[in-house]
Amino acid sequence: MIFAPFFVPFYFISDTIPSMQGATQPSSMIRMSTICINGCDIVVEEKNIKNMHLSVYPPEGRIHISVPAQTNQDKIRLYILQKWPWIVEKRNNLTRYTRQSARQYVSGEEHFWRGKSYRLKVVPDKKSQVIVNGDYIELYVRDGATLKNKAHVLESWYKADLNRVLHDLVDKWQAKLHVQLDTWQIEKMAARWGSCCKNKRKALFNLELAKKPYHCVEYVVAHELAHLVEENHNDKFQNILFANLPNWQSIRKELNEFTI
Ligand SMILES: [Zn+2]
């Protein structure tokens, strides 16, 4: 759902580029293309709309523009260049997210879990483990543990926690949407919260979701599993979400703005 196309493994449904999926396309979408401005690849989506609309998406600051059908390339370029200061500002805000993932794993540092902010407390111990204690995430690691060791312990804990959350949510949404995945897994993904391949009945979820509020994780599960019914982000797809998660748009907005 949120991704940069160049990160997408070939066999996966490219979530917001329906034209790459061949066959059917959403009724409102006419053509997709990419233009490069100031070294950034920008996805241009031609639609039956009146005005151009520019968006910058986390986590990597992917730039997307919707334009009226057959808008002249120069006009699109000019519009984007005029908005460039806004794009830079928006992208700078988003890099807070990237900085967050480059933590030093020292006591007092801010870390997120399930949508809340915690302080890290590094505790020397023979046994590696993570315990949430009040406003603290206590990270037990052997004395002299490297940054890599500490990151690994915390990441494993995030993964186990997210695995439990996703397990329940996948069960819930498979029943709700009358669909069945063959397999799903958690991965570190640079630029998407999740993906789903209808043919392989396989979903991937971003490890970073462990840091997000529960309802945001639920939206990603609902979204990816809805792709088992409908591959494209068309009216049919949106209606599935509206029927089962009426406030999905506001949750999506929250997820996109939730920069940690
Ligand atoms: Zn999607």
Residues whose N, C-alpha, C, O or C-beta is under 5 A from the ligand:
A	BS01	ZN	M1 D15
